[in-house]
Amino acid sequence: MKKEGHPDYHMIKVQMTDGTVFETRSTWGKEGDTMVLDIDPLAHPAWTGGSARLMDSAGQVAKFNKRFGGLSLKR
């Protein structure tokens, strides 16, 4: 197998939003670089159980329900 066909894996540091740092192997950056995360499992609502809200842009859900709310699949 050709040697130049594989990415260069090296050790980098990853800094979480709370300031903790861990080392991992990656193809990102150069050996010893630090990747600073803006969003991670400690801060993102998808992992923290943040409030799930239905975003109703300019009443679009209300308009849809008003227009099609009376329809049913029954005959």
PyMOL Python script that loads the backbone (N, CA, C, O; Angstrom):
from pymol import cmd

cmd.read_pdbstr("""\
ATOM      1  N   MET A   1       0.846  -1.167   0.000  1.00  0.00           N
ATOM      2  CA  MET A   1       0.000   0.000   0.000  1.00  0.00           C
ATOM      3  C   MET A   1       0.899   1.240   0.000  1.00  0.00           C
ATOM      4  O   MET A   1       1.958   1.250   0.627  1.00  0.00           O
ATOM      5  N   LYS A   2       0.463   2.279  -0.710  1.00  0.00           N
ATOM      6  CA  LYS A   2       1.257   3.502  -0.809  1.00  0.00           C
ATOM      7  C   LYS A   2       1.282   4.249   0.516  1.00  0.00           C
ATOM      8  O   LYS A   2       0.253   4.393   1.177  1.00  0.00           O
ATOM      9  N   LYS A   3       2.458   4.721   0.898  1.00  0.00           N
ATOM     10  CA  LYS A   3       2.619   5.424   2.167  1.00  0.00           C
ATOM     11  C   LYS A   3       1.926   6.790   2.151  1.00  0.00           C
ATOM     12  O   LYS A   3       1.374   7.198   3.173  1.00  0.00           O
ATOM     13  N   GLU A   4       1.937   7.508   1.022  1.00  0.00           N
ATOM     14  CA  GLU A   4       1.343   8.852   0.963  1.00  0.00           C
ATOM     15  C   GLU A   4      -0.188   8.831   0.909  1.00  0.00           C
ATOM     16  O   GLU A   4      -0.806   9.896   0.873  1.00  0.00           O
ATOM     17  N   GLY A   5      -0.805   7.671   0.902  1.00  0.00           N
ATOM     18  CA  GLY A   5      -2.255   7.567   0.843  1.00  0.00           C
ATOM     19  C   GLY A   5      -2.940   7.677   2.195  1.00  0.00           C
ATOM     20  O   GLY A   5      -4.167   7.737   2.264  1.00  0.00           O
ATOM     21  N   HIS A   6      -2.165   7.704   3.263  1.00  0.00           N
ATOM     22  CA  HIS A   6      -2.739   7.745   4.600  1.00  0.00           C
ATOM     23  C   HIS A   6      -2.556   9.119   5.235  1.00  0.00           C
ATOM     24  O   HIS A   6      -1.527   9.761   5.023  1.00  0.00           O
ATOM     25  N   PRO A   7      -3.544   9.585   6.015  1.00  0.00           N
ATOM     26  CA  PRO A   7      -3.393  10.878   6.695  1.00  0.00           C
ATOM     27  C   PRO A   7      -2.347  10.799   7.809  1.00  0.00           C
ATOM     28  O   PRO A   7      -2.045   9.719   8.316  1.00  0.00           O
ATOM     29  N   ASP A   8      -1.808  11.941   8.176  1.00  0.00           N
ATOM     30  CA  ASP A   8      -0.801  12.032   9.227  1.00  0.00           C
ATOM     31  C   ASP A   8      -1.496  12.159  10.582  1.00  0.00           C
ATOM     32  O   ASP A   8      -1.996  13.229  10.929  1.00  0.00           O
ATOM     33  N   TYR A   9      -1.526  11.068  11.345  1.00  0.00           N
ATOM     34  CA  TYR A   9      -2.094  11.104  12.689  1.00  0.00           C
ATOM     35  C   TYR A   9      -1.025  11.553  13.670  1.00  0.00           C
ATOM     36  O   TYR A   9       0.114  11.091  13.606  1.00  0.00           O
ATOM     37  N   HIS A  10      -1.382  12.443  14.569  1.00  0.00           N
ATOM     38  CA  HIS A  10      -0.453  12.944  15.568  1.00  0.00           C
ATOM     39  C   HIS A  10      -1.239  13.323  16.824  1.00  0.00           C
ATOM     40  O   HIS A  10      -2.469  13.361  16.799  1.00  0.00           O
ATOM     41  N   MET A  11      -0.542  13.598  17.903  1.00  0.00           N
ATOM     42  CA  MET A  11      -1.188  13.937  19.174  1.00  0.00           C
ATOM     43  C   MET A  11      -1.518  15.433  19.209  1.00  0.00           C
ATOM     44  O   MET A  11      -0.671  16.273  18.907  1.00  0.00           O
ATOM     45  N   ILE A  12      -2.774  15.754  19.587  1.00  0.00           N
ATOM     46  CA  ILE A  12      -3.201  17.142  19.801  1.00  0.00           C
ATOM     47  C   ILE A  12      -3.888  17.216  21.156  1.00  0.00           C
ATOM     48  O   ILE A  12      -4.223  16.191  21.750  1.00  0.00           O
ATOM     49  N   LYS A  13      -4.094  18.430  21.637  1.00  0.00           N
ATOM     50  CA  LYS A  13      -4.847  18.652  22.865  1.00  0.00           C
ATOM     51  C   LYS A  13      -6.189  19.253  22.491  1.00  0.00           C
ATOM     52  O   LYS A  13      -6.274  20.075  21.579  1.00  0.00           O
ATOM     53  N   VAL A  14      -7.238  18.845  23.195  1.00  0.00           N
ATOM     54  CA  VAL A  14      -8.585  19.377  22.988  1.00  0.00           C
ATOM     55  C   VAL A  14      -9.012  20.046  24.285  1.00  0.00           C
ATOM     56  O   VAL A  14      -9.010  19.422  25.346  1.00  0.00           O
ATOM     57  N   GLN A  15      -9.383  21.337  24.192  1.00  0.00           N
ATOM     58  CA  GLN A  15      -9.818  22.084  25.372  1.00  0.00           C
ATOM     59  C   GLN A  15     -11.329  22.221  25.331  1.00  0.00           C
ATOM     60  O   GLN A  15     -11.887  22.789  24.391  1.00  0.00           O
ATOM     61  N   MET A  16     -11.993  21.690  26.366  1.00  0.00           N
ATOM     62  CA  MET A  16     -13.444  21.736  26.471  1.00  0.00           C
ATOM     63  C   MET A  16     -13.888  23.129  26.911  1.00  0.00           C
ATOM     64  O   MET A  16     -13.053  23.965  27.254  1.00  0.00           O
ATOM     65  N   THR A  17     -15.202  23.385  26.904  1.00  0.00           N
ATOM     66  CA  THR A  17     -15.722  24.704  27.273  1.00  0.00           C
ATOM     67  C   THR A  17     -15.499  25.030  28.740  1.00  0.00           C
ATOM     68  O   THR A  17     -15.447  26.203  29.109  1.00  0.00           O
ATOM     69  N   ASP A  18     -15.365  24.009  29.587  1.00  0.00           N
ATOM     70  CA  ASP A  18     -15.127  24.273  31.007  1.00  0.00           C
ATOM     71  C   ASP A  18     -13.639  24.414  31.324  1.00  0.00           C
ATOM     72  O   ASP A  18     -13.275  24.603  32.484  1.00  0.00           O
ATOM     73  N   GLY A  19     -12.778  24.326  30.313  1.00  0.00           N
ATOM     74  CA  GLY A  19     -11.344  24.517  30.513  1.00  0.00           C
ATOM     75  C   GLY A  19     -10.541  23.244  30.655  1.00  0.00           C
ATOM     76  O   GLY A  19      -9.312  23.292  30.624  1.00  0.00           O
ATOM     77  N   THR A  20     -11.204  22.099  30.811  1.00  0.00           N
ATOM     78  CA  THR A  20     -10.462  20.848  30.911  1.00  0.00           C
ATOM     79  C   THR A  20      -9.818  20.521  29.566  1.00  0.00           C
ATOM     80  O   THR A  20     -10.349  20.859  28.508  1.00  0.00           O
ATOM     81  N   VAL A  21      -8.684  19.869  29.625  1.00  0.00           N
ATOM     82  CA  VAL A  21      -7.915  19.538  28.423  1.00  0.00           C
ATOM     83  C   VAL A  21      -7.629  18.047  28.419  1.00  0.00           C
ATOM     84  O   VAL A  21      -7.295  17.471  29.454  1.00  0.00           O
ATOM     85  N   PHE A  22      -7.760  17.417  27.246  1.00  0.00           N
ATOM     86  CA  PHE A  22      -7.351  16.030  27.102  1.00  0.00           C
ATOM     87  C   PHE A  22      -6.581  15.874  25.796  1.00  0.00           C
ATOM     88  O   PHE A  22      -6.709  16.692  24.885  1.00  0.00           O
ATOM     89  N   GLU A  23      -5.791  14.829  25.716  1.00  0.00           N
ATOM     90  CA  GLU A  23      -5.004  14.558  24.523  1.00  0.00           C
ATOM     91  C   GLU A  23      -5.633  13.427  23.730  1.00  0.00           C
ATOM     92  O   GLU A  23      -6.176  12.479  24.297  1.00  0.00           O
ATOM     93  N   THR A  24      -5.551  13.540  22.405  1.00  0.00           N
ATOM     94  CA  THR A  24      -6.065  12.511  21.520  1.00  0.00           C
ATOM     95  C   THR A  24      -5.277  12.537  20.224  1.00  0.00           C
ATOM     96  O   THR A  24      -4.537  13.482  19.954  1.00  0.00           O
ATOM     97  N   ARG A  25      -5.439  11.504  19.432  1.00  0.00           N
ATOM     98  CA  ARG A  25      -4.800  11.464  18.113  1.00  0.00           C
ATOM     99  C   ARG A  25      -5.771  12.035  17.096  1.00  0.00           C
ATOM    100  O   ARG A  25      -6.976  11.795  17.173  1.00  0.00           O
ATOM    101  N   SER A  26      -5.239  12.796  16.134  1.00  0.00           N
ATOM    102  CA  SER A  26      -6.094  13.448  15.150  1.00  0.00           C
ATOM    103  C   SER A  26      -5.299  13.780  13.902  1.00  0.00           C
ATOM    104  O   SER A  26      -4.068  13.753  13.914  1.00  0.00           O
ATOM    105  N   THR A  27      -6.008  14.095  12.824  1.00  0.00           N
ATOM    106  CA  THR A  27      -5.370  14.610  11.607  1.00  0.00           C
ATOM    107  C   THR A  27      -5.465  16.126  11.568  1.00  0.00           C
ATOM    108  O   THR A  27      -4.921  16.752  10.659  1.00  0.00           O
ATOM    109  N   TRP A  28      -6.157  16.741  12.554  1.00  0.00           N
ATOM    110  CA  TRP A  28      -6.342  18.193  12.620  1.00  0.00           C
ATOM    111  C   TRP A  28      -5.051  18.862  13.068  1.00  0.00           C
ATOM    112  O   TRP A  28      -4.377  18.356  13.964  1.00  0.00           O
ATOM    113  N   GLY A  29      -4.697  19.983  12.465  1.00  0.00           N
ATOM    114  CA  GLY A  29      -3.566  20.794  12.910  1.00  0.00           C
ATOM    115  C   GLY A  29      -2.230  20.093  12.808  1.00  0.00           C
ATOM    116  O   GLY A  29      -2.017  19.218  11.969  1.00  0.00           O
ATOM    117  N   LYS A  30      -1.331  20.509  13.696  1.00  0.00           N
ATOM    118  CA  LYS A  30       0.018  19.941  13.750  1.00  0.00           C
ATOM    119  C   LYS A  30       0.231  19.305  15.122  1.00  0.00           C
ATOM    120  O   LYS A  30      -0.549  19.526  16.049  1.00  0.00           O
ATOM    121  N   GLU A  31       1.275  18.529  15.235  1.00  0.00           N
ATOM    122  CA  GLU A  31       1.631  17.877  16.505  1.00  0.00           C
ATOM    123  C   GLU A  31       1.702  18.913  17.623  1.00  0.00           C
ATOM    124  O   GLU A  31       2.410  19.912  17.499  1.00  0.00           O
ATOM    125  N   GLY A  32       0.974  18.680  18.713  1.00  0.00           N
ATOM    126  CA  GLY A  32       1.014  19.562  19.875  1.00  0.00           C
ATOM    127  C   GLY A  32       0.047  20.732  19.848  1.00  0.00           C
ATOM    128  O   GLY A  32      -0.052  21.455  20.840  1.00  0.00           O
ATOM    129  N   ASP A  33      -0.687  20.954  18.728  1.00  0.00           N
ATOM    130  CA  ASP A  33      -1.665  22.048  18.670  1.00  0.00           C
ATOM    131  C   ASP A  33      -2.807  21.804  19.655  1.00  0.00           C
ATOM    132  O   ASP A  33      -3.049  20.671  20.071  1.00  0.00           O
ATOM    133  N   THR A  34      -3.507  22.882  20.024  1.00  0.00           N
ATOM    134  CA  THR A  34      -4.655  22.778  20.922  1.00  0.00           C
ATOM    135  C   THR A  34      -5.912  23.214  20.189  1.00  0.00           C
ATOM    136  O   THR A  34      -5.981  24.331  19.676  1.00  0.00           O
ATOM    137  N   MET A  35      -6.904  22.334  20.139  1.00  0.00           N
ATOM    138  CA  MET A  35      -8.207  22.640  19.543  1.00  0.00           C
ATOM    139  C   MET A  35      -9.113  23.138  20.663  1.00  0.00           C
ATOM    140  O   MET A  35      -9.377  22.405  21.616  1.00  0.00           O
ATOM    141  N   VAL A  36      -9.591  24.374  20.560  1.00  0.00           N
ATOM    142  CA  VAL A  36     -10.465  24.953  21.571  1.00  0.00           C
ATOM    143  C   VAL A  36     -11.904  24.823  21.068  1.00  0.00           C
ATOM    144  O   VAL A  36     -12.249  25.353  20.012  1.00  0.00           O
ATOM    145  N   LEU A  37     -12.734  24.120  21.828  1.00  0.00           N
ATOM    146  CA  LEU A  37     -14.111  23.876  21.422  1.00  0.00           C
ATOM    147  C   LEU A  37     -15.033  24.997  21.894  1.00  0.00           C
ATOM    148  O   LEU A  37     -14.931  25.455  23.032  1.00  0.00           O
ATOM    149  N   ASP A  38     -15.940  25.440  21.009  1.00  0.00           N
ATOM    150  CA  ASP A  38     -16.978  26.403  21.363  1.00  0.00           C
ATOM    151  C   ASP A  38     -18.212  25.687  21.888  1.00  0.00           C
ATOM    152  O   ASP A  38     -18.900  26.183  22.780  1.00  0.00           O
ATOM    153  N   ILE A  39     -18.482  24.517  21.324  1.00  0.00           N
ATOM    154  CA  ILE A  39     -19.643  23.708  21.719  1.00  0.00           C
ATOM    155  C   ILE A  39     -19.148  22.301  21.962  1.00  0.00           C
ATOM    156  O   ILE A  39     -18.411  21.744  21.148  1.00  0.00           O
ATOM    157  N   ASP A  40     -19.547  21.728  23.072  1.00  0.00           N
ATOM    158  CA  ASP A  40     -19.199  20.347  23.389  1.00  0.00           C
ATOM    159  C   ASP A  40     -20.338  19.733  24.206  1.00  0.00           C
ATOM    160  O   ASP A  40     -21.301  20.432  24.520  1.00  0.00           O
ATOM    161  N   PRO A  41     -20.256  18.461  24.554  1.00  0.00           N
ATOM    162  CA  PRO A  41     -21.341  17.830  25.304  1.00  0.00           C
ATOM    163  C   PRO A  41     -21.636  18.479  26.648  1.00  0.00           C
ATOM    164  O   PRO A  41     -22.707  18.253  27.211  1.00  0.00           O
ATOM    165  N   LEU A  42     -20.707  19.286  27.182  1.00  0.00           N
ATOM    166  CA  LEU A  42     -20.945  19.951  28.457  1.00  0.00           C
ATOM    167  C   LEU A  42     -21.801  21.203  28.298  1.00  0.00           C
ATOM    168  O   LEU A  42     -22.400  21.659  29.272  1.00  0.00           O
ATOM    169  N   ALA A  43     -21.875  21.771  27.097  1.00  0.00           N
ATOM    170  CA  ALA A  43     -22.543  23.048  26.905  1.00  0.00           C
ATOM    171  C   ALA A  43     -23.730  23.015  25.943  1.00  0.00           C
ATOM    172  O   ALA A  43     -24.569  23.915  25.984  1.00  0.00           O
ATOM    173  N   HIS A  44     -23.822  22.015  25.089  1.00  0.00           N
ATOM    174  CA  HIS A  44     -24.859  22.001  24.056  1.00  0.00           C
ATOM    175  C   HIS A  44     -26.174  21.437  24.600  1.00  0.00           C
ATOM    176  O   HIS A  44     -26.166  20.407  25.274  1.00  0.00           O
ATOM    177  N   PRO A  45     -27.306  22.097  24.317  1.00  0.00           N
ATOM    178  CA  PRO A  45     -28.598  21.637  24.849  1.00  0.00           C
ATOM    179  C   PRO A  45     -28.986  20.220  24.430  1.00  0.00           C
ATOM    180  O   PRO A  45     -29.747  19.559  25.136  1.00  0.00           O
ATOM    181  N   ALA A  46     -28.479  19.749  23.306  1.00  0.00           N
ATOM    182  CA  ALA A  46     -28.818  18.395  22.869  1.00  0.00           C
ATOM    183  C   ALA A  46     -28.312  17.359  23.864  1.00  0.00           C
ATOM    184  O   ALA A  46     -28.919  16.298  24.004  1.00  0.00           O
ATOM    185  N   TRP A  47     -27.216  17.642  24.556  1.00  0.00           N
ATOM    186  CA  TRP A  47     -26.654  16.712  25.530  1.00  0.00           C
ATOM    187  C   TRP A  47     -27.002  17.085  26.962  1.00  0.00           C
ATOM    188  O   TRP A  47     -26.998  16.218  27.836  1.00  0.00           O
ATOM    189  N   THR A  48     -27.301  18.348  27.225  1.00  0.00           N
ATOM    190  CA  THR A  48     -27.543  18.777  28.595  1.00  0.00           C
ATOM    191  C   THR A  48     -29.013  18.729  28.970  1.00  0.00           C
ATOM    192  O   THR A  48     -29.360  18.997  30.120  1.00  0.00           O
ATOM    193  N   GLY A  49     -29.887  18.394  28.024  1.00  0.00           N
ATOM    194  CA  GLY A  49     -31.310  18.324  28.313  1.00  0.00           C
ATOM    195  C   GLY A  49     -31.949  19.692  28.395  1.00  0.00           C
ATOM    196  O   GLY A  49     -32.884  19.900  29.168  1.00  0.00           O
ATOM    197  N   GLY A  50     -31.449  20.630  27.601  1.00  0.00           N
ATOM    198  CA  GLY A  50     -31.998  21.983  27.573  1.00  0.00           C
ATOM    199  C   GLY A  50     -33.454  21.971  27.151  1.00  0.00           C
ATOM    200  O   GLY A  50     -33.950  20.977  26.622  1.00  0.00           O
ATOM    201  N   SER A  51     -34.120  23.056  27.383  1.00  0.00           N
ATOM    202  CA  SER A  51     -35.546  23.119  27.088  1.00  0.00           C
ATOM    203  C   SER A  51     -35.797  22.968  25.596  1.00  0.00           C
ATOM    204  O   SER A  51     -35.210  23.672  24.775  1.00  0.00           O
ATOM    205  N   ALA A  52     -36.673  22.043  25.267  1.00  0.00           N
ATOM    206  CA  ALA A  52     -37.034  21.813  23.870  1.00  0.00           C
ATOM    207  C   ALA A  52     -38.213  22.703  23.526  1.00  0.00           C
ATOM    208  O   ALA A  52     -39.304  22.542  24.074  1.00  0.00           O
ATOM    209  N   ARG A  53     -37.993  23.631  22.627  1.00  0.00           N
ATOM    210  CA  ARG A  53     -39.055  24.545  22.233  1.00  0.00           C
ATOM    211  C   ARG A  53     -39.313  24.406  20.745  1.00  0.00           C
ATOM    212  O   ARG A  53     -38.389  24.173  19.967  1.00  0.00           O
ATOM    213  N   LEU A  54     -40.546  24.546  20.359  1.00  0.00           N
ATOM    214  CA  LEU A  54     -40.907  24.565  18.959  1.00  0.00           C
ATOM    215  C   LEU A  54     -40.772  25.997  18.479  1.00  0.00           C
ATOM    216  O   LEU A  54     -41.486  26.883  18.951  1.00  0.00           O
ATOM    217  N   MET A  55     -39.872  26.229  17.555  1.00  0.00           N
ATOM    218  CA  MET A  55     -39.653  27.580  17.053  1.00  0.00           C
ATOM    219  C   MET A  55     -40.758  27.906  16.058  1.00  0.00           C
ATOM    220  O   MET A  55     -40.818  27.319  14.977  1.00  0.00           O
ATOM    221  N   ASP A  56     -41.620  28.828  16.413  1.00  0.00           N
ATOM    222  CA  ASP A  56     -42.735  29.224  15.567  1.00  0.00           C
ATOM    223  C   ASP A  56     -42.384  30.546  14.911  1.00  0.00           C
ATOM    224  O   ASP A  56     -42.607  31.613  15.482  1.00  0.00           O
ATOM    225  N   SER A  57     -41.843  30.469  13.727  1.00  0.00           N
ATOM    226  CA  SER A  57     -41.388  31.659  13.004  1.00  0.00           C
ATOM    227  C   SER A  57     -42.590  32.383  12.411  1.00  0.00           C
ATOM    228  O   SER A  57     -43.206  31.898  11.462  1.00  0.00           O
ATOM    229  N   ALA A  58     -42.919  33.531  12.963  1.00  0.00           N
ATOM    230  CA  ALA A  58     -44.001  34.396  12.481  1.00  0.00           C
ATOM    231  C   ALA A  58     -45.342  33.672  12.445  1.00  0.00           C
ATOM    232  O   ALA A  58     -46.158  33.916  11.557  1.00  0.00           O
ATOM    233  N   GLY A  59     -45.571  32.776  13.418  1.00  0.00           N
ATOM    234  CA  GLY A  59     -46.852  32.095  13.516  1.00  0.00           C
ATOM    235  C   GLY A  59     -47.104  31.061  12.440  1.00  0.00           C
ATOM    236  O   GLY A  59     -48.260  30.781  12.126  1.00  0.00           O
ATOM    237  N   GLN A  60     -46.070  30.489  11.869  1.00  0.00           N
ATOM    238  CA  GLN A  60     -46.239  29.528  10.778  1.00  0.00           C
ATOM    239  C   GLN A  60     -47.008  28.286  11.222  1.00  0.00           C
ATOM    240  O   GLN A  60     -47.818  27.756  10.462  1.00  0.00           O
ATOM    241  N   VAL A  61     -46.763  27.821  12.440  1.00  0.00           N
ATOM    242  CA  VAL A  61     -47.483  26.646  12.929  1.00  0.00           C
ATOM    243  C   VAL A  61     -48.963  26.981  13.090  1.00  0.00           C
ATOM    244  O   VAL A  61     -49.825  26.175  12.737  1.00  0.00           O
ATOM    245  N   ALA A  62     -49.257  28.157  13.617  1.00  0.00           N
ATOM    246  CA  ALA A  62     -50.648  28.573  13.782  1.00  0.00           C
ATOM    247  C   ALA A  62     -51.336  28.712  12.426  1.00  0.00           C
ATOM    248  O   ALA A  62     -52.490  28.312  12.271  1.00  0.00           O
ATOM    249  N   LYS A  63     -50.639  29.271  11.453  1.00  0.00           N
ATOM    250  CA  LYS A  63     -51.210  29.406  10.103  1.00  0.00           C
ATOM    251  C   LYS A  63     -51.498  28.035   9.499  1.00  0.00           C
ATOM    252  O   LYS A  63     -52.544  27.838   8.882  1.00  0.00           O
ATOM    253  N   PHE A  64     -50.584  27.095   9.671  1.00  0.00           N
ATOM    254  CA  PHE A  64     -50.776  25.749   9.146  1.00  0.00           C
ATOM    255  C   PHE A  64     -51.980  25.084   9.798  1.00  0.00           C
ATOM    256  O   PHE A  64     -52.822  24.500   9.116  1.00  0.00           O
ATOM    257  N   ASN A  65     -52.059  25.177  11.134  1.00  0.00           N
ATOM    258  CA  ASN A  65     -53.184  24.564  11.840  1.00  0.00           C
ATOM    259  C   ASN A  65     -54.504  25.205  11.457  1.00  0.00           C
ATOM    260  O   ASN A  65     -55.517  24.512  11.365  1.00  0.00           O
ATOM    261  N   LYS A  66     -54.517  26.500  11.232  1.00  0.00           N
ATOM    262  CA  LYS A  66     -55.744  27.186  10.835  1.00  0.00           C
ATOM    263  C   LYS A  66     -56.174  26.730   9.450  1.00  0.00           C
ATOM    264  O   LYS A  66     -57.363  26.542   9.192  1.00  0.00           O
ATOM    265  N   ARG A  67     -55.210  26.553   8.567  1.00  0.00           N
ATOM    266  CA  ARG A  67     -55.519  26.212   7.190  1.00  0.00           C
ATOM    267  C   ARG A  67     -55.872  24.734   7.016  1.00  0.00           C
ATOM    268  O   ARG A  67     -56.798  24.398   6.278  1.00  0.00           O
ATOM    269  N   PHE A  68     -55.133  23.850   7.696  1.00  0.00           N
ATOM    270  CA  PHE A  68     -55.310  22.418   7.476  1.00  0.00           C
ATOM    271  C   PHE A  68     -55.795  21.675   8.716  1.00  0.00           C
ATOM    272  O   PHE A  68     -55.860  20.446   8.691  1.00  0.00           O
ATOM    273  N   GLY A  69     -56.132  22.355   9.778  1.00  0.00           N
ATOM    274  CA  GLY A  69     -56.519  21.707  11.023  1.00  0.00           C
ATOM    275  C   GLY A  69     -57.774  20.867  10.914  1.00  0.00           C
ATOM    276  O   GLY A  69     -57.912  19.888  11.648  1.00  0.00           O
ATOM    277  N   GLY A  70     -58.700  21.212  10.019  1.00  0.00           N
ATOM    278  CA  GLY A  70     -59.945  20.480   9.898  1.00  0.00           C
ATOM    279  C   GLY A  70     -59.850  19.243   9.029  1.00  0.00           C
ATOM    280  O   GLY A  70     -60.809  18.475   8.967  1.00  0.00           O
ATOM    281  N   LEU A  71     -58.760  19.024   8.372  1.00  0.00           N
ATOM    282  CA  LEU A  71     -58.622  17.863   7.478  1.00  0.00           C
ATOM    283  C   LEU A  71     -58.384  16.603   8.290  1.00  0.00           C
ATOM    284  O   LEU A  71     -57.720  16.633   9.327  1.00  0.00           O
ATOM    285  N   SER A  72     -58.925  15.512   7.816  1.00  0.00           N
ATOM    286  CA  SER A  72     -58.655  14.225   8.438  1.00  0.00           C
ATOM    287  C   SER A  72     -58.560  13.178   7.351  1.00  0.00           C
ATOM    288  O   SER A  72     -58.971  13.412   6.214  1.00  0.00           O
ATOM    289  N   LEU A  73     -58.024  12.032   7.696  1.00  0.00           N
ATOM    290  CA  LEU A  73     -57.868  10.949   6.731  1.00  0.00           C
ATOM    291  C   LEU A  73     -59.079  10.025   6.700  1.00  0.00           C
ATOM    292  O   LEU A  73     -59.140   9.101   5.889  1.00  0.00           O
ATOM    293  N   LYS A  74     -60.027  10.273   7.572  1.00  0.00           N
ATOM    294  CA  LYS A  74     -61.237   9.422   7.627  1.00  0.00           C
ATOM    295  C   LYS A  74     -62.174   9.819   6.492  1.00  0.00           C
ATOM    296  O   LYS A  74     -62.196  10.973   6.062  1.00  0.00           O
ATOM    297  N   ARG A  75     -62.951   8.838   6.010  1.00  0.00           N
ATOM    298  CA  ARG A  75     -63.933   9.108   4.944  1.00  0.00           C
ATOM    299  C   ARG A  75     -65.315   9.221   5.508  1.00  0.00           C
ATOM    300  O   ARG A  75     -66.269   9.446   4.764  1.00  0.00           O
TER     301      ARG A  75
END
""", "prot")
cmd.dss("prot")
cmd.show_as("cartoon", "prot")
cmd.util.cbc("prot")
cmd.orient("prot")
